[in-house]
Each structure stands twice: as structure tokens, then as C-alpha cells.
Amino acid sequence: MVGTSSILVIRDSFMGYGLENFCIPKHYEEDLEYVLIPAGIIGDRIERVARDIFMEVGREPLVCLCVLKGGFKFCSDLLDHMNQLNRNLALTSTPVTVDFIRLKSYTCIFAFHYSRDNNHEYFSDCCFEIPDRFVVGYALDYNEHFRDLN
């Protein structure tokens, strides 16, 4: 297992940021207590993980498995950053393939690195460790509600 990014840990004692600091849709204001991770921090962490994976993979083909539906936004953002790195930093491009799987219980996004000798490496890059709380937004929903929150 390969993982180069350090995990951003949000302590159990952290009570989040006040809703008054963010643009929350009116129809969600009464249902939310706070913002645990602002969109900018999520975006920065995904960019860092994309860079770490890109640097680790080198020129080898990469297969990314996206767990639907909750993992789609993360997978899309991760691949956007990886494609940007592929265009801007690489002398030769890295082949990237995306496959989608759907599960009742969402787990995470996996990236498999296929080496030339068919030995597979598993990349376990994690962006955040969060408290055991009910979270919504960033494509995570509750009965199809809150998925559109950033």
C-alpha cells in the first residue's frame, strides 16, 4: 500500500465554522448546525492528493475506481487535477482509465497502479480524518437532500 499525503485530522472537539460565514441555501439553513470543512480546504487537499498520486505513479497507467453516487464529485475533482498535472508537468502523458461501481454503502475511491510486470499497487491516500458525526454536502446526501452543498 502506498500513500504519501499526510491526513488532515479534524479533532472531535472541533465544533465547525458558523453558518453565517458561508453562503448556505435558505432551504437548508434550519437543518444545518455548522460547516465542518469549507469547500476551499477540500479542494486544496484533493489537489495535494492528486499531485502525490501523480508523482508516485510516474508514467505507469492508472485505473481509478469511483464508488457511486457519493464518490463522483471527489473522483471528478481528483481526475481534473491529475489531468492538469498530466498536461502541464509530464514530458509524456500518463494513461488514466476511470471505472464506476455502485454500492449501497459508500466506502471510498480507490486507485490502482498497474506496473509492467502486472504486480498491482494499491494507493490509499486519504484527505481527511473527521469526527464520528453525521455529515452532508460535497455530494454526500441524506435521502437525496444536501448533495448540492459545497
BAKEVO-836331 format. One record per atom (N, C-alpha, C, CB): residue number from 1; atom name; x, y, z. Coordinates in steps of 0.02 Angstrom, whole numbers, plus 32768, in hexadecimal, padded with zeros to 4 digits. Glycine has a CB too. Layout:
// BAKEVO-836331
(NUM, "CA", (X, Y, Z)),
...
//
This chain:
// BAKEVO-836331
(1, "N", (802A, 7FC6, 8000)),
(1, "CA", (8000, 8000, 8000)),
(1, "C", (802D, 803E, 8000)),
(1, "CB", (7FD0, 8000, 803C)),
(2, "N", (801C, 806D, 7FD5)),
(2, "CA", (8043, 80A9, 7FCF)),
(2, "C", (8018, 80E5, 7FE1)),
(2, "CB", (805F, 80B1, 7F87)),
(3, "N", (8031, 8112, 8008)),
(3, "CA", (800D, 814F, 8019)),
(3, "C", (803F, 8183, 802F)),
(3, "CB", (7FD8, 8143, 804F)),
(4, "N", (8041, 81BC, 800E)),
(4, "CA", (8074, 81ED, 801E)),
(4, "C", (805A, 822B, 8041)),
(4, "CB", (8097, 8202, 7FDF)),
(5, "N", (801A, 823B, 803A)),
(5, "CA", (7FFE, 8276, 805A)),
(5, "C", (7FF3, 826A, 80A4)),
(5, "CB", (7FBD, 828B, 8038)),
(6, "N", (8001, 829C, 80CB)),
(6, "CA", (7FEC, 8297, 8111)),
(6, "C", (7FA1, 82A6, 8113)),
(6, "CB", (8015, 82C8, 813F)),
(7, "N", (7F80, 828A, 8143)),
(7, "CA", (7F38, 8293, 814A)),
(7, "C", (7F2A, 82D1, 8173)),
(7, "CB", (7F17, 8254, 816A)),
(8, "N", (7EFB, 82FA, 815C)),
(8, "CA", (7EE6, 8334, 8183)),
(8, "C", (7EB3, 831B, 81B6)),
(8, "CB", (7EC8, 836C, 8155)),
(9, "N", (7EC5, 831F, 81F6)),
(9, "CA", (7E9B, 8305, 822B)),
(9, "C", (7E71, 833D, 8249)),
(9, "CB", (7EC5, 82E2, 8262)),
(10, "N", (7E30, 8333, 824B)),
(10, "CA", (7E03, 8362, 826C)),
(10, "C", (7DF0, 8342, 82AE)),
(10, "CB", (7DC3, 8372, 823F)),
(11, "N", (7E03, 8362, 82E4)),
(11, "CA", (7DFA, 8346, 8327)),
(11, "C", (7DB0, 8341, 833A)),
(11, "CB", (7E1F, 8371, 835A)),
(12, "N", (7DA1, 8312, 8365)),
(12, "CA", (7D5D, 8309, 837E)),
(12, "C", (7D43, 8348, 83A0)),
(12, "CB", (7D5A, 82CF, 83AE)),
(13, "N", (7D6E, 836E, 83BE)),
(13, "CA", (7D5A, 83AA, 83E3)),
(13, "C", (7D4A, 83E6, 83B5)),
(13, "CB", (7D90, 83BE, 8414)),
(14, "N", (7D5D, 83E2, 8375)),
(14, "CA", (7D51, 8419, 8347)),
(14, "C", (7D07, 841D, 8338)),
(14, "CB", (7D7A, 8411, 8305)),
(15, "N", (7CE9, 8457, 8343)),
(15, "CA", (7CA1, 8460, 833A)),
(15, "C", (7C8E, 8481, 82F8)),
(15, "CB", (7C85, 8488, 8373)),
(16, "N", (7CBC, 8485, 82CA)),
(16, "CA", (7CAD, 849F, 8288)),
(16, "C", (7CAC, 84EB, 8285)),
(16, "CB", (7C6B, 8484, 8271)),
(17, "N", (7C9B, 8504, 8249)),
(17, "CA", (7C97, 854C, 823C)),
(17, "C", (7C4E, 8560, 823B)),
(17, "CB", (7CBA, 855E, 81FA)),
(18, "N", (7C3F, 859C, 8253)),
(18, "CA", (7BFA, 85B5, 8254)),
(18, "C", (7BDE, 85BC, 820E)),
(18, "CB", (7BF7, 85F7, 8278)),
(19, "N", (7B9E, 85AC, 8207)),
(19, "CA", (7B7C, 85B1, 81C6)),
(19, "C", (7B7C, 85F8, 81AB)),
(19, "CB", (7B35, 8598, 81CC)),
(20, "N", (7B7F, 8629, 81D7)),
(20, "CA", (7B7D, 866F, 81C1)),
(20, "C", (7BBA, 8682, 8196)),
(20, "CB", (7B79, 869D, 81FD)),
(21, "N", (7BEE, 8659, 8197)),
(21, "CA", (7C2A, 8667, 8170)),
(21, "C", (7C28, 864B, 8129)),
(21, "CB", (7C65, 864B, 8194)),
(22, "N", (7BF1, 862A, 8117)),
(22, "CA", (7BED, 8608, 80D6)),
(22, "C", (7BAB, 8617, 80B4)),
(22, "CB", (7BF5, 85BC, 80DF)),
(23, "N", (7BA9, 860A, 8074)),
(23, "CA", (7B6B, 8612, 804D)),
(23, "C", (7B47, 85CF, 804D)),
(23, "CB", (7B7A, 862A, 8003)),
(24, "N", (7B17, 85C8, 807A)),
(24, "CA", (7AF0, 858B, 8081)),
(24, "C", (7AAC, 8597, 8062)),
(24, "CB", (7AEA, 8575, 80CD)),
(25, "N", (7A94, 856B, 8036)),
(25, "CA", (7A51, 8573, 801A)),
(25, "C", (7A1D, 8579, 8052)),
(25, "CB", (7A40, 8539, 7FEB)),
(26, "N", (79EE, 85A7, 804A)),
(26, "CA", (79BB, 85B3, 807E)),
(26, "C", (7997, 8574, 8093)),
(26, "CB", (7988, 85E6, 8064)),
(27, "N", (7988, 8547, 8063)),
(27, "CA", (7962, 850C, 8074)),
(27, "C", (7989, 84D9, 809E)),
(27, "CB", (794A, 84EB, 8035)),
(28, "N", (79C9, 84E5, 80A9)),
(28, "CA", (79F1, 84B9, 80D3)),
(28, "C", (7A05, 84D8, 8116)),
(28, "CB", (7A30, 84A4, 80AF)),
(29, "N", (79FD, 8519, 811D)),
(29, "CA", (7A17, 853C, 8158)),
(29, "C", (79FF, 851F, 819A)),
(29, "CB", (7A03, 8585, 8155)),
(30, "N", (79C1, 850D, 819F)),
(30, "CA", (79A7, 84F4, 81DF)),
(30, "C", (79BB, 84AB, 81ED)),
(30, "CB", (795B, 84F9, 81E0)),
(31, "N", (79D3, 8489, 81BB)),
(31, "CA", (79E6, 8442, 81C3)),
(31, "C", (7A30, 8439, 81D5)),
(31, "CB", (79D7, 841D, 8184)),
(32, "N", (7A58, 846D, 81CD)),
(32, "CA", (7AA0, 8468, 81D8)),
(32, "C", (7AB4, 848D, 8217)),
(32, "CB", (7AC7, 8483, 819C)),
(33, "N", (7AE7, 8473, 8239)),
(33, "CA", (7B01, 8494, 8275)),
(33, "C", (7B41, 84BB, 8268)),
(33, "CB", (7B0D, 8460, 82AB)),
(34, "N", (7B6C, 84A2, 823C)),
(34, "CA", (7BAC, 84C1, 822F)),
(34, "C", (7BCA, 84A4, 81F0)),
(34, "CB", (7BDC, 84B8, 826B)),
(35, "N", (7C01, 84C2, 81DA)),
(35, "CA", (7C28, 84A8, 81A2)),
(35, "C", (7C66, 8487, 81C0)),
(35, "CB", (7C3B, 84E0, 816D)),
(36, "N", (7C6F, 8447, 81B3)),
(36, "CA", (7CA8, 8423, 81CF)),
(36, "C", (7CE7, 842F, 81A6)),
(36, "CB", (7C99, 83D8, 81D3)),
(37, "N", (7CE2, 842A, 8163)),
(37, "CA", (7D1B, 8434, 8137)),
(37, "C", (7D06, 8461, 80FE)),
(37, "CB", (7D37, 83F0, 811D)),
(38, "N", (7D20, 849F, 80FA)),
(38, "CA", (7D0E, 84CB, 80C2)),
(38, "C", (7D26, 84B0, 807F)),
(38, "CB", (7D2C, 8511, 80CE)),
(39, "N", (7D03, 84C2, 804A)),
(39, "CA", (7D12, 84AA, 8006)),
(39, "C", (7D5A, 84B7, 7FF1)),
(39, "CB", (7CE2, 84CA, 7FD4)),
(40, "N", (7D75, 84F0, 8004)),
(40, "CA", (7DBA, 8501, 7FF1)),
(40, "C", (7DED, 84D0, 800E)),
(40, "CB", (7DCB, 8547, 8007)),
(41, "N", (7DE2, 84BC, 804C)),
(41, "CA", (7E10, 848C, 806B)),
(41, "C", (7E09, 8448, 8049)),
(41, "CB", (7E01, 8486, 80B7)),
(42, "N", (7DCC, 8434, 803A)),
(42, "CA", (7DC1, 83F4, 8016)),
(42, "C", (7DE6, 83F6, 7FD3)),
(42, "CB", (7D75, 83E7, 800B)),
(43, "N", (7DDD, 842C, 7FAE)),
(43, "CA", (7DFE, 8432, 7F6D)),
(43, "C", (7E4A, 842F, 7F71)),
(43, "CB", (7DE9, 8473, 7F4C)),
(44, "N", (7E66, 8452, 7FA3)),
(44, "CA", (7EAF, 8451, 7FAB)),
(44, "C", (7EC9, 840B, 7FBC)),
(44, "CB", (7EC3, 8482, 7FE1)),
(45, "N", (7EA6, 83E7, 7FE7)),
(45, "CA", (7EBB, 83A4, 7FFA)),
(45, "C", (7EB8, 8375, 7FBE)),
(45, "CB", (7E90, 8389, 8033)),
(46, "N", (7E83, 837A, 7F96)),
(46, "CA", (7E7D, 834F, 7F5C)),
(46, "C", (7EB5, 835E, 7F2A)),
(46, "CB", (7E38, 8359, 7F3A)),
(47, "N", (7EC5, 839E, 7F22)),
(47, "CA", (7EFC, 83B0, 7EF5)),
(47, "C", (7F3E, 8391, 7F0D)),
(47, "CB", (7F03, 83FD, 7EF0)),
(48, "N", (7F4A, 8393, 7F4E)),
(48, "CA", (7F87, 8376, 7F6A)),
(48, "C", (7F8A, 832A, 7F61)),
(48, "CB", (7F8D, 8388, 7FB5)),
(49, "N", (7F52, 8309, 7F6E)),
(49, "CA", (7F50, 82C0, 7F65)),
(49, "C", (7F5B, 82AE, 7F1B)),
(49, "CB", (7F0C, 82A4, 7F7D)),
(50, "N", (7F3D, 82D5, 7EEE)),
(50, "CA", (7F47, 82C9, 7EA6)),
(50, "C", (7F90, 82CF, 7E94)),
(50, "CB", (7F1D, 82FB, 7E7C)),
(51, "N", (7FB1, 8302, 7EAE)),
(51, "CA", (7FF9, 830A, 7EA0)),
(51, "C", (8021, 82D0, 7EBB)),
(51, "CB", (8012, 834C, 7EBE)),
(52, "N", (8012, 82BB, 7EF8)),
(52, "CA", (8036, 8283, 7F15)),
(52, "C", (802E, 8243, 7EED)),
(52, "CB", (8020, 8277, 7F5D)),
(53, "N", (7FF0, 8235, 7ED8)),
(53, "CA", (7FE4, 81F9, 7EAF)),
(53, "C", (8009, 81FF, 7E6D)),
(53, "CB", (7F98, 81EF, 7EA3)),
(54, "N", (8004, 8239, 7E4D)),
(54, "CA", (8024, 8245, 7E0D)),
(54, "C", (8070, 823A, 7E12)),
(54, "CB", (8016, 828C, 7DF3)),
(55, "N", (808F, 8254, 7E46)),
(55, "CA", (80D7, 824D, 7E4E)),
(55, "C", (80EA, 8204, 7E5D)),
(55, "CB", (80F0, 827B, 7E87)),
(56, "N", (80C0, 81E1, 7E81)),
(56, "CA", (80CE, 819B, 7E93)),
(56, "C", (80C6, 816C, 7E57)),
(56, "CB", (80A0, 8185, 7ECB)),
(57, "N", (8094, 8179, 7E2D)),
(57, "CA", (8084, 814D, 7DF5)),
(57, "C", (80B9, 8153, 7DBE)),
(57, "CB", (8040, 815D, 7DD8)),
(58, "N", (80D2, 818F, 7DB3)),
(58, "CA", (8101, 8199, 7D7C)),
(58, "C", (80DE, 8191, 7D3A)),
(58, "CB", (813B, 8167, 7D81)),
(59, "N", (80F9, 816A, 7D0D)),
(59, "CA", (80DD, 8161, 7CCA)),
(59, "C", (80B0, 8123, 7CC4)),
(59, "CB", (8115, 815C, 7C96)),
(60, "N", (80A6, 8100, 7CFB)),
(60, "CA", (807F, 80C2, 7CF9)),
(60, "C", (8035, 80D2, 7CF2)),
(60, "CB", (808B, 8099, 7D39)),
(61, "N", (8010, 80A6, 7CD0)),
(61, "CA", (7FC7, 80AF, 7CCA)),
(61, "C", (7FA5, 80AF, 7D0F)),
(61, "CB", (7FA8, 8079, 7C9D)),
(62, "N", (7F70, 80D6, 7D15)),
(62, "CA", (7F4C, 80DB, 7D54)),
(62, "C", (7F03, 80CB, 7D48)),
(62, "CB", (7F54, 8122, 7D72)),
(63, "N", (7EE6, 80A0, 7D71)),
(63, "CA", (7E9F, 8091, 7D6F)),
(63, "C", (7E80, 80AB, 7DAF)),
(63, "CB", (7E92, 8044, 7D66)),
(64, "N", (7E4E, 80D5, 7DA8)),
(64, "CA", (7E2B, 80F2, 7DE1)),
(64, "C", (7DE5, 80D4, 7DE4)),
(64, "CB", (7E29, 8141, 7DDC)),
(65, "N", (7DD3, 80B8, 7E1D)),
(65, "CA", (7D90, 809E, 7E27)),
(65, "C", (7D69, 80CF, 7E52)),
(65, "CB", (7D92, 8057, 7E48)),
(66, "N", (7D32, 80E7, 7E38)),
(66, "CA", (7D09, 8118, 7E5B)),
(66, "C", (7CCB, 80F5, 7E76)),
(66, "CB", (7CF6, 8153, 7E2D)),
(67, "N", (7CBF, 80FC, 7EB7)),
(67, "CA", (7C84, 80DF, 7ED6)),
(67, "C", (7C4B, 8112, 7ED1)),
(67, "CB", (7C92, 80CB, 7F21)),
(68, "N", (7C17, 8100, 7EAC)),
(68, "CA", (7BDD, 812C, 7EA2)),
(68, "C", (7BAD, 8125, 7EDD)),
(68, "CB", (7BBA, 811C, 7E5F)),
(69, "N", (7B87, 8156, 7EEC)),
(69, "CA", (7B82, 8198, 7ECF)),
(69, "C", (7BAE, 81C8, 7EF6)),
(69, "CB", (7B39, 81B0, 7ED0)),
(70, "N", (7BBA, 81BA, 7F36)),
(70, "CA", (7BDD, 81E9, 7F61)),
(70, "C", (7C24, 81F9, 7F4D)),
(70, "CB", (7BDD, 81D0, 7FA5)),
(71, "N", (7C46, 81CC, 7F2A)),
(71, "CA", (7C8B, 81D8, 7F18)),
(71, "C", (7C95, 81FC, 7ED6)),
(71, "CB", (7CAF, 8198, 7F14)),
(72, "N", (7C5E, 820A, 7EB2)),
(72, "CA", (7C65, 8226, 7E70)),
(72, "C", (7C87, 826B, 7E70)),
(72, "CB", (7C21, 822C, 7E4F)),
(73, "N", (7C72, 8298, 7E9B)),
(73, "CA", (7C8E, 82DB, 7E9C)),
(73, "C", (7CD8, 82D9, 7EAE)),
(73, "CB", (7C68, 8308, 7ECD)),
(74, "N", (7CE9, 82B2, 7EE1)),
(74, "CA", (7D2F, 82AB, 7EF4)),
(74, "C", (7D58, 828F, 7EBA)),
(74, "CB", (7D36, 827D, 7F31)),
(75, "N", (7D40, 825A, 7E9B)),
(75, "CA", (7D63, 823B, 7E63)),
(75, "C", (7D6C, 826D, 7E2A)),
(75, "CB", (7D3E, 81FD, 7E4B)),
(76, "N", (7D38, 8291, 7E1A)),
(76, "CA", (7D3B, 82C2, 7DE5)),
(76, "C", (7D6F, 82F8, 7DF3)),
(76, "CB", (7CF6, 82E2, 7DDA)),
(77, "N", (7D6E, 8313, 7E31)),
(77, "CA", (7D9E, 8347, 7E43)),
(77, "C", (7DE5, 832C, 7E44)),
(77, "CB", (7D8C, 8364, 7E88)),
(78, "N", (7DEE, 82F0, 7E5F)),
(78, "CA", (7E30, 82D1, 7E60)),
(78, "C", (7E4C, 82C8, 7E1A)),
(78, "CB", (7E2E, 828D, 7E84)),
(79, "N", (7E22, 82AE, 7DEC)),
(79, "CA", (7E39, 82A3, 7DA8)),
(79, "C", (7E44, 82E4, 7D82)),
(79, "CB", (7E06, 8279, 7D82)),
(80, "N", (7E1E, 8318, 7D91)),
(80, "CA", (7E2B, 835A, 7D73)),
(80, "C", (7E71, 8371, 7D84)),
(80, "CB", (7DF7, 838E, 7D8B)),
(81, "N", (7E84, 836B, 7DC4)),
(81, "CA", (7EC7, 837F, 7DD9)),
(81, "C", (7EFD, 8352, 7DBA)),
(81, "CB", (7ECD, 837D, 7E26)),
(82, "N", (7EEF, 8312, 7DB7)),
(82, "CA", (7F20, 82E4, 7D9A)),
(82, "C", (7F29, 82F2, 7D4F)),
(82, "CB", (7F0B, 829B, 7DA4)),
(83, "N", (7EF2, 8300, 7D2C)),
(83, "CA", (7EF7, 8311, 7CE5)),
(83, "C", (7F1D, 8351, 7CDA)),
(83, "CB", (7EB1, 8316, 7CC6)),
(84, "N", (7F14, 8382, 7D06)),
(84, "CA", (7F39, 83C0, 7D01)),
(84, "C", (7F84, 83B3, 7D0A)),
(84, "CB", (7F20, 83F3, 7D35)),
(85, "N", (7F96, 838A, 7D3B)),
(85, "CA", (7FDC, 8378, 7D45)),
(85, "C", (7FF7, 8352, 7D08)),
(85, "CB", (7FE4, 834D, 7D84)),
(86, "N", (7FCE, 8326, 7CED)),
(86, "CA", (7FE1, 82FE, 7CB3)),
(86, "C", (7FF1, 832B, 7C77)),
(86, "CB", (7FA8, 82CD, 7CA1)),
(87, "N", (7FCA, 8360, 7C6F)),
(87, "CA", (7FD6, 838F, 7C37)),
(87, "C", (8011, 83BC, 7C44)),
(87, "CB", (7F98, 83B9, 7C2C)),
(88, "N", (8019, 83D3, 7C81)),
(88, "CA", (804A, 8408, 7C8F)),
(88, "C", (808F, 83F0, 7CA6)),
(88, "CB", (802F, 8435, 7CC3)),
(89, "N", (8093, 83B7, 7CC6)),
(89, "CA", (80D3, 83A2, 7CE2)),
(89, "C", (80F4, 8368, 7CBF)),
(89, "CB", (80C9, 838F, 7D29)),
(90, "N", (80CE, 8344, 7C99)),
(90, "CA", (80E8, 8306, 7C7C)),
(90, "C", (8108, 8310, 7C38)),
(90, "CB", (80B1, 82D3, 7C77)),
(91, "N", (8140, 82F0, 7C2E)),
(91, "CA", (815F, 82EE, 7BEC)),
(91, "C", (8139, 82BD, 7BBF)),
(91, "CB", (81A9, 82DA, 7BF0)),
(92, "N", (8120, 8288, 7BDE)),
(92, "CA", (80F3, 825A, 7BBC)),
(92, "C", (80B6, 8252, 7BE9)),
(92, "CB", (8116, 8213, 7BAE)),
(93, "N", (807D, 8245, 7BCC)),
(93, "CA", (8040, 8242, 7BF5)),
(93, "C", (8037, 81FE, 7C17)),
(93, "CB", (8003, 8252, 7BCB)),
(94, "N", (8016, 8200, 7C50)),
(94, "CA", (8006, 81C4, 7C75)),
(94, "C", (7FC0, 81AE, 7C62)),
(94, "CB", (800C, 81D0, 7CC2)),
(95, "N", (7FB7, 8170, 7C4A)),
(95, "CA", (7F73, 8158, 7C3A)),
(95, "C", (7F49, 8150, 7C79)),
(95, "CB", (7F77, 8115, 7C13)),
(96, "N", (7F0E, 816D, 7C79)),
(96, "CA", (7EE1, 8169, 7CB2)),
(96, "C", (7E9E, 814C, 7C9A)),
(96, "CB", (7ED7, 81AF, 7CD4)),
(97, "N", (7E87, 8118, 7CBB)),
(97, "CA", (7E47, 80F8, 7CAD)),
(97, "C", (7E1B, 80FF, 7CEA)),
(97, "CB", (7E4F, 80AD, 7C98)),
(98, "N", (7DDB, 810D, 7CDF)),
(98, "CA", (7DAC, 8113, 7D17)),
(98, "C", (7D75, 80DF, 7D0F)),
(98, "CB", (7D8D, 815B, 7D1A)),
(99, "N", (7D67, 80BB, 7D44)),
(99, "CA", (7D2F, 808C, 7D47)),
(99, "C", (7D03, 80A0, 7D82)),
(99, "CB", (7D48, 8042, 7D4E)),
(100, "N", (7CC3, 8093, 7D7B)),
(100, "CA", (7C93, 80A5, 7DAF)),
(100, "C", (7C73, 8066, 7DCB)),
(100, "CB", (7C5D, 80D5, 7D93)),
(101, "N", (7C6C, 8066, 7E0D)),
(101, "CA", (7C47, 8030, 7E2E)),
(101, "C", (7C14, 804F, 7E5C)),
(101, "CB", (7C78, 8001, 7E55)),
(102, "N", (7BDE, 802C, 7E66)),
(102, "CA", (7BA9, 8045, 7E90)),
(102, "C", (7B9E, 8015, 7ECA)),
(102, "CB", (7B66, 8050, 7E68)),
(103, "N", (7BA0, 8030, 7F06)),
(103, "CA", (7B97, 8007, 7F42)),
(103, "C", (7B61, 8027, 7F6D)),
(103, "CB", (7BD9, 8000, 7F69)),
(104, "N", (7B41, 7FFF, 7F96)),
(104, "CA", (7B10, 801A, 7FC5)),
(104, "C", (7B33, 8041, 7FFC)),
(104, "CB", (7AE5, 7FE1, 7FE4)),
(105, "N", (7B6B, 8028, 8013)),
(105, "CA", (7B91, 804C, 8046)),
(105, "C", (7BCF, 806A, 8025)),
(105, "CB", (7BA5, 801E, 8081)),
(106, "N", (7BD5, 80AB, 8028)),
(106, "CA", (7C0C, 80CD, 8007)),
(106, "C", (7C4B, 80C4, 8031)),
(106, "CB", (7BFD, 8118, 7FFD)),
(107, "N", (7C81, 80B2, 8010)),
(107, "CA", (7CBF, 80A8, 8034)),
(107, "C", (7CF1, 80DF, 8023)),
(107, "CB", (7CDD, 8064, 8024)),
(108, "N", (7D12, 80DC, 7FEB)),
(108, "CA", (7D42, 810E, 7FD8)),
(108, "C", (7D56, 8105, 7F8F)),
(108, "CB", (7D80, 810B, 8006)),
(109, "N", (7D82, 812F, 7F79)),
(109, "CA", (7D9D, 812A, 7F36)),
(109, "C", (7DDE, 8103, 7F39)),
(109, "CB", (7DA7, 8171, 7F16)),
(110, "N", (7DE7, 80D6, 7F0C)),
(110, "CA", (7E25, 80AF, 7F09)),
(110, "C", (7E48, 80BE, 7EC7)),
(110, "CB", (7E17, 8064, 7F10)),
(111, "N", (7E89, 80C2, 7ECA)),
(111, "CA", (7EB0, 80C8, 7E8D)),
(111, "C", (7EE2, 808E, 7E8C)),
(111, "CB", (7ED5, 810E, 7E89)),
(112, "N", (7EE3, 806B, 7E56)),
(112, "CA", (7F11, 8032, 7E50)),
(112, "C", (7F46, 8043, 7E1C)),
(112, "CB", (7EEA, 7FF2, 7E3C)),
(113, "N", (7F82, 8035, 7E2E)),
(113, "CA", (7FBB, 8042, 7E02)),
(113, "C", (7FD1, 7FFF, 7DE5)),
(113, "CB", (7FF6, 8066, 7E28)),
(114, "N", (7FCC, 7FF8, 7DA3)),
(114, "CA", (7FDF, 7FBA, 7D82)),
(114, "C", (8026, 7FC1, 7D68)),
(114, "CB", (7FAD, 7FA8, 7D49)),
(115, "N", (8053, 7F9B, 7D84)),
(115, "CA", (8097, 7F9F, 7D6C)),
(115, "C", (80A1, 7F70, 7D31)),
(115, "CB", (80C9, 7F8D, 7DA5)),
(116, "N", (80D9, 7F77, 7D10)),
(116, "CA", (80E6, 7F50, 7CD3)),
(116, "C", (80E6, 7F05, 7CDF)),
(116, "CB", (8129, 7F65, 7CB5)),
(117, "N", (80FA, 7EF0, 7D1A)),
(117, "CA", (80FD, 7EA8, 7D27)),
(117, "C", (80BC, 7E8E, 7D46)),
(117, "CB", (8138, 7E99, 7D55)),
(118, "N", (8087, 7EB5, 7D41)),
(118, "CA", (8044, 7EA3, 7D59)),
(118, "C", (803F, 7E9C, 7DA5)),
(118, "CB", (802F, 7E63, 7D3A)),
(119, "N", (8070, 7EB4, 7DCA)),
(119, "CA", (8067, 7EBA, 7E12)),
(119, "C", (803F, 7EFA, 7E1D)),
(119, "CB", (80AC, 7EBC, 7E38)),
(120, "N", (800D, 7EF7, 7E48)),
(120, "CA", (7FE2, 7F31, 7E53)),
(120, "C", (7FF3, 7F52, 7E95)),
(120, "CB", (7F98, 7F1C, 7E51)),
(121, "N", (7FF6, 7F93, 7E93)),
(121, "CA", (7FFE, 7FBA, 7ED0)),
(121, "C", (7FBD, 7FDC, 7EE0)),
(121, "CB", (8038, 7FED, 7ECA)),
(122, "N", (7FAC, 7FE0, 7F1E)),
(122, "CA", (7F6F, 7FFF, 7F35)),
(122, "C", (7F81, 8041, 7F56)),
(122, "CB", (7F47, 7FD1, 7F66)),
(123, "N", (7F63, 8077, 7F3E)),
(123, "CA", (7F70, 80B9, 7F5A)),
(123, "C", (7F3A, 80CA, 7F8C)),
(123, "CB", (7F74, 80EF, 7F23)),
(124, "N", (7F4D, 80D8, 7FC8)),
(124, "CA", (7F1D, 80EA, 7FFB)),
(124, "C", (7F2E, 8131, 8013)),
(124, "CB", (7F1E, 80B7, 8037)),
(125, "N", (7F18, 8162, 7FED)),
(125, "CA", (7F23, 81A7, 8000)),
(125, "C", (7EE1, 81C1, 801D)),
(125, "CB", (7F3A, 81D3, 7FC4)),
(126, "N", (7EE5, 81D9, 8059)),
(126, "CA", (7EAA, 81F1, 807C)),
(126, "C", (7EB0, 823C, 8086)),
(126, "CB", (7EA1, 81CC, 80C0)),
(127, "N", (7E7B, 8261, 8078)),
(127, "CA", (7E7D, 82A9, 807F)),
(127, "C", (7E72, 82C0, 80C8)),
(127, "CB", (7E49, 82C9, 8052)),
(128, "N", (7E41, 82A2, 80E8)),
(128, "CA", (7E2C, 82B9, 812B)),
(128, "C", (7E1D, 827F, 8159)),
(128, "CB", (7DEF, 82E6, 8125)),
(129, "N", (7E29, 828B, 8199)),
(129, "CA", (7E0E, 8261, 81CE)),
(129, "C", (7DDF, 828E, 81F5)),
(129, "CB", (7E47, 8241, 81FB)),
(130, "N", (7D9F, 827B, 81F7)),
(130, "CA", (7D6E, 82A7, 8217)),
(130, "C", (7D4E, 8285, 8253)),
(130, "CB", (7D38, 82BC, 81E4)),
(131, "N", (7D2F, 82AD, 827F)),
(131, "CA", (7D0C, 828F, 82B8)),
(131, "C", (7CD1, 8264, 82A1)),
(131, "CB", (7CF3, 82C7, 82E8)),
(132, "N", (7CBC, 8239, 82CC)),
(132, "CA", (7C83, 820D, 82BE)),
(132, "C", (7C43, 8236, 82C4)),
(132, "CB", (7C82, 81CF, 82EE)),
(133, "N", (7C33, 8259, 828E)),
(133, "CA", (7BF7, 8284, 828C)),
(133, "C", (7BD2, 8278, 824B)),
(133, "CB", (7C0A, 82CF, 8293)),
(134, "N", (7B94, 828C, 824A)),
(134, "CA", (7B6C, 8288, 820E)),
(134, "C", (7B80, 82C1, 81E0)),
(134, "CB", (7B1F, 828B, 821E)),
(135, "N", (7B9B, 82B3, 81A5)),
(135, "CA", (7BB2, 82E7, 8177)),
(135, "C", (7B8D, 82E3, 8135)),
(135, "CB", (7BFE, 82E0, 816C)),
(136, "N", (7B82, 831E, 8118)),
(136, "CA", (7B62, 8324, 80D7)),
(136, "C", (7B87, 8358, 80AE)),
(136, "CB", (7B16, 8336, 80DD)),
(137, "N", (7B7A, 835A, 806E)),
(137, "CA", (7B99, 838A, 8041)),
(137, "C", (7BD1, 836A, 801A)),
(137, "CB", (7BB4, 83C6, 8069)),
(138, "N", (7BEA, 838E, 7FE9)),
(138, "CA", (7C1E, 8375, 7FBD)),
(138, "C", (7C0C, 8330, 7FA2)),
(138, "CB", (7C62, 8372, 7FE2)),
(139, "N", (7BCF, 832A, 7F89)),
(139, "CA", (7BB2, 82EE, 7F6A)),
(139, "C", (7B9D, 82B9, 7F9D)),
(139, "CB", (7BE4, 82D0, 7F3A)),
(140, "N", (7BA6, 82C6, 7FDD)),
(140, "CA", (7B8B, 8298, 8010)),
(140, "C", (7B46, 82B1, 8024)),
(140, "CB", (7BBB, 8294, 804F)),
(141, "N", (7B16, 8284, 8024)),
(141, "CA", (7AD2, 829B, 8030)),
(141, "C", (7AAF, 8273, 8067)),
(141, "CB", (7AA9, 8297, 7FF0)),
(142, "N", (7A73, 828A, 8076)),
(142, "CA", (7A46, 8265, 80A1)),
(142, "C", (7A04, 8261, 807B)),
(142, "CB", (7A3D, 8288, 80E8)),
(143, "N", (79F2, 8226, 8064)),
(143, "CA", (79B5, 821C, 803C)),
(143, "C", (79B0, 824E, 8002)),
(143, "CB", (7978, 8223, 8069)),
(144, "N", (79E7, 8256, 7FDE)),
(144, "CA", (79EC, 8282, 7FA3)),
(144, "C", (79EB, 82CC, 7FB4)),
(144, "CB", (79B3, 8273, 7F74)),
(145, "N", (79EC, 82DE, 7FF4)),
(145, "CA", (79EF, 8324, 8008)),
(145, "C", (7A37, 8335, 801D)),
(145, "CB", (79BE, 8333, 8043)),
(146, "N", (7A4A, 8373, 8013)),
(146, "CA", (7A8B, 838F, 8026)),
(146, "C", (7AC4, 837E, 7FF6)),
(146, "CB", (7A9D, 8378, 806B)),
(147, "N", (7AB8, 8356, 7FC4)),
(147, "CA", (7AEE, 8342, 7F97)),
(147, "C", (7B0C, 837F, 7F73)),
(147, "CB", (7AD4, 8310, 7F64)),
(148, "N", (7AE3, 83B2, 7F68)),
(148, "CA", (7AFA, 83ED, 7F42)),
(148, "C", (7B21, 841F, 7F6C)),
(148, "CB", (7ABF, 840F, 7F24)),
(149, "N", (7B2B, 8412, 7FAC)),
(149, "CA", (7B52, 843F, 7FD6)),
(149, "C", (7B9C, 8439, 7FC6)),
(149, "CB", (7B46, 8430, 8021)),
(150, "N", (7BBE, 8471, 7FC4)),
(150, "CA", (7C06, 8471, 7FBA)),
(150, "C", (7C29, 847E, 7FFB)),
(150, "CB", (7C1A, 84A5, 7F86)),
//
